[in-house]
Each structure stands twice: as structure tokens, then as C-alpha cells.
Amino acid sequence: MNRKTLVLPAVVGLLAPVLVACGGSDGGSGGGDAVVVGTTDRFTASKEAPAPLDPAYAYDVGAWNILRQTVQTLMVQPRGDGEPVPEAAEKCGFTDTGNERYACTLRDGLTFANGDPVTAADVKYSIERALSLKADTGVFSLLSTIDTVETQGDREVIFHLNTADATFPFKLSTPVAGIVNPDVYEKGSLRDGFEVDGSGPYTMKPEVKDGELAKAVFTKNPRYKGSLKVNNDKAEIVSFADAETMGAALEKGDIDLMTRAMTPDQVRKLTNETGGDVDIIEVAGLEIRYLGFNTEAPTVKDKAVRKAVAQLVNRSELVSAVYGSQAEPLYSMVPASITGHSNSFFNKYGDPSVSKAKALLEAADIATPVKLTMHYTTDHYGAATKQEFEQLQKQLNDSGLFDVEIKGIPWKVFNPAELKGEYDVFGMGWFPDFPDADNFLAPFLDKDNALNSPYANSEVINHLIPQSRREADRLSAVDSLTRIQDAIADDVPLIPLWQGKQYVAARDDVTGTAYAINSASSLQLWELARGVSD
């Protein structure tokens, strides 16, 4: 029977100062046919990005969803979200009062899938490798608060931080901190192609077609030791060209489950249908969409142009026209459900106003209409992205103050071009690395930011971000976090647009679907099974 299930979110944004040992099991029973998950994520190895699945390079939700199944991290976000718990480690925690020294003890007898022992030296190697390679995706910046890594024997790892960082346990749960085998991952270069090796709950065999990863086949790792219970022996991720083809495969029974990116029409249809053997589950989500600016580009270098765009964008109209009840207007880069959120853009600009936007441009002696080209990706954030940008184009052009052209580009071209600064205005999405306000701010504003943006605010970088990270009680960080959000609204290097919900559609013989993805859109294949109780 078709039904819609709502999975309530856990409380997010609160960190404890010390994390200690967690009990774990290497998995439960499972069997039968592989559980097959469909996605519209595309996995391409190209000259510009030859190593899409190297933990030291990968920095998008699709690639991370491959890595989380295979490459083990010291910490992991638990079932149902919340504070991270030990995974490859048996215990971890800050050992000082200033949150600058963090120690972990590895599980006894931990091995890679090929049988090689996992040692503290491997952890040190993996972290230092990611930091030294400095991939242009900027993923290494998640580890930027690490000063040195010390080992004591084969199982003790100590991280000495260059500044207090209460979010550090979360960072150790991200794939860039994944433990890799030095025999397979060279220190001085990225690992090209689609092969992945680790000590996680699965091994992965890639099936490649025309230079793209068409299918990733996961087999339960019999040597896995960690906190996760693995409910199946085999699972697959299949990449589809579009949501419609993916949906047809689900209806036919060729796949068992689909997540991102369903279209708004698919979600509405599945929600309203009764009968049938496909269920839809609404899961708490922290996905956001935003506009980014190359603040050194001549067309938008003047802050008045960016402010005028911010003054004209009608988020409510945009969401209503394109996403309906599946999204909400967002007036900060930090989602409304995260501790530290502030409606900074609404506080600064209020309701959309052509007269106010015109006054901003006139005061800066900027001739109108201002010609802009907004770029968006055609195949990474869902089919509705084109419609979203058509709405933004209409809003700006209808004001008479702008002459906007929009261009859609495939992700494999779009992402490298954005990192090279080739787009003046561009549309992006963000699936958080971990559920804390810091991760909706620092990746875009700190040194070595994920967008390779030229924008730099010294007060934010040198004072406010470090200040916010000193507070283990995230409520105590609200003042500095609010000031960071206000700085974004003042300088407008980014414009938040909306915050989305997320959905899982699955055939009704698959269990564990309520935990298939967490609030950060991390896929958790180990939760899925056939005929096994949640």
C-alpha cells in the first residue's frame, strides 16, 4: 500500500565537549538479492577531474555516498543523527579544556578489506596526505585546524590543533578523514579512476561505461569492525541520466529505492497516490540552494550590483512556482533548524523591492539594465533547476534593472569551470558535511574555501570563525555566528535561496528506509534489507 511516512529530525547543532567510547557490532544478518538504489548523481573521470572518488579530492554528496560505504573514518554520525560516535576508533575525545588536543584509540584488530592491519600510522598518513595534496575542490580545508598528528604505538592517534575547534569530531566523520592504505593511495598524487579501497562495511566493485561509473556494486566486508550494523550482504548504486528514467525503473522493479534527485512532480504524485507497492518517506533535510558571485568579475565586482540582486529575489514566489511544499524560503546560509540561524537577508533587505534595488544602483552610478549571465548545472541538483533559474531570470528582468541570460552546463564541466572563476554568477547547492552552523559558513568564507572564491573578510576569517569554534556549547557561539551571517548579507558574496526537504521512495518489501539517508543526505546502505525489521 502506498503511504507517506514522516521521519522526525533529531536535535542538531549541539556539541558535547568530549566524546567517549561507543559499543559496536560488525553487523547483522542479511541476504537475498542485492538492494538496488537509484540516483541521478553522475560519476565522471575527466582530464579536469581524474580522481572523483579519492577521499583527498571528492567533495560532493554523490561521491561521498560511495566513500561512506567503503572508506572508514574514526568517527561516524549515528543512526538518527546527533553527535558523532567512534567508528574505526573504540574511543575518542578532547583531552584538554581548550578543545585543542584530540585523541583516538583504534579498535583492536582493525584491518583493511584486503587483510592488511590498520594502524595509527595509516591514520596519520591519510590525514597528512589529504592536507598535502590540497585538491582544488577545497575538501582539505575541513582539516585546516590540524597542526600536527602524533602517533603512540599502533593504536593511539593524537591530533594537535592550531586553534580550538569544537566541531572537530564531526570533521573526523567526513570522507576526507577516511583511512586509506598507503600501499594503494600514493602520498604525492591522487588515485585516478573509480577504484576505492578501505576498511568500511563494504568493498566496492565499479562498473564503468563510456568513462562514467554506471553502477557501484557493494559487497559486505567480512573483515569490517566498527559501530555499524550491516543488514544486507550486497547493495548497488545505479546512476541514471534523469529522474524520469530512474522513476520508471522503480515502478518496474529494476531498482528498489530512489533518493536524489526526484522531481517535484514525482514527489507530489507518489505522495498523493494510494495503493501500489511504492512508499514515499519524508526525511529531515538540511539541503540548501544559493547563488554565488565571483566578486572579482567586472559585472558584479561592485557590491551595489550584488545587493540589488539580493533586493529583488522573491524567494516565496520562487519556491511556490517550482517546489511547492517541498522547500522553504531561506534568508541565511544556515538552515532554520540549525542552532545559530539568523534571518540576516530578510533583516537587511526585507521584502523584494524594485525601488530599493534601483536606489542602490543609482547611488553607485551603475547604468541599467545591468547585463548578467547566470550559470547553473543541468544534471546535479535535479531537473527543476532549469525552472528555478528561469524564475530568477524573470524576476530580475521584470524589474527593468537587469538583462539576465541563463546558461545550463553539465556538472562535469560546470564544477571545474566554477572553481577556475569562469562564471560571474552561478547557482549551487550545499549538502552539509555535518549538521552544525559552522559547516554552512566556513566552507564558503574561510581560507581555501570550497568555491575557490576571491571574497575574503578578515574579521570573519581571523576572528569570528575561530571564535565560534571555541564554543563546545553551540548556543554560546550564536553571537559570532550571527555576525558572520550579517557580514554575508552586507557584502553579498552569496545569496541564500531556499532550504529543501528530502525524500526516499522505495518498494514496500525493503526495510530500513527511514534511515536510508540522514539529514546531511548521507546514504547509509547498511540500514537497508529485505524482510529484516528496523
Summary of the structure (lengths in Angstrom):
residues: 534
radius of gyration: 22.6
end to end distance: 18.3
largest distance: 69.2
contacts: 1918
relative contact order: 0.18
helix: 30%
strand: 23%
